[in-house]
Amino acid sequence: MTDGEFSEKMALILENDVDAGHAAKSHLAAGRPVYYCEDAYANYMIRKWPDGRRELVTLTSMNEILVVVSLEEK
């Protein structure tokens, strides 16, 4: 799977998520990060950790998550 295909699949999943963020909140409460997209970072995804940290990430050709940069909290 290419980086673009991964991003497209994640965007589709997130667009069709009708639980108003309940699943994301559940993942964060369980200590797991969540991934989402923002228009400002069209070619990347954002990984949010339970402690509020956010990182701009991409998927490598070896299907590994690569941190591009840490983002400041909004």
N, C-alpha and C positions, 0 to 999 in steps of 0.2 A: 504494500500500500504506500502510495506516495504521500508526501506532506500535504499536498493539496487535497487529495482524496480523504485523508484523515480529518482535515479541517472542515471539509464539506460535510462529512458524516456527523461530526460533532455539532456543527451548526444546525443541521437538520434535526438531530435529536433534541437540541435545546429549543428550536423553534416549535417543535411539537409537544413540548413539555407543558402540560396543562395543570400541574399540581401547585402552581403559584410559588415555587421555590421550596416546597416542603421536603422534597428528596435531597436538595442541596443542603438545607438546614440539618437534615438527619445525618448526612455524611459528615458535615463539619462537627456536629455534636458527638459523633462516634470517633472523632480524631483523624478523619481522612480528608484529603484535599478535594476541592471541586475544580472543574475546568469549565471555562466559558469564553465566549468571543465578544469583542467590542469593535465597533466600526473604526475606531481610532488606530487599531492594530490589526489591520485586515489580513495580514499574512501569518499571524501568530495567534496563540491562545493564551489565556491568563489562567494561572494556577493559583487558587486562593487556599491558604492554609487555615486551620481552625483558630490560630492566634491572630489572624487578620493580615498576615504577610501576603503579598501578591507578587508573582513572578511572571514575566513574559516568557513563554516557552514555545518550542517547536518540536516536531517529531523528526528524527533523523531517518536516513534511508535504512538504518539498521533497527528501526522501530524503538529507538531509545528517546526518552524525553530530554531535551537539551534546554537548560536555562539560558536565555538570551540576556536578561537583565532583571534585577529586582525593581519593582515599582514602588513608589512612595504611596503611603496610605492616602486615600481621598478624604 
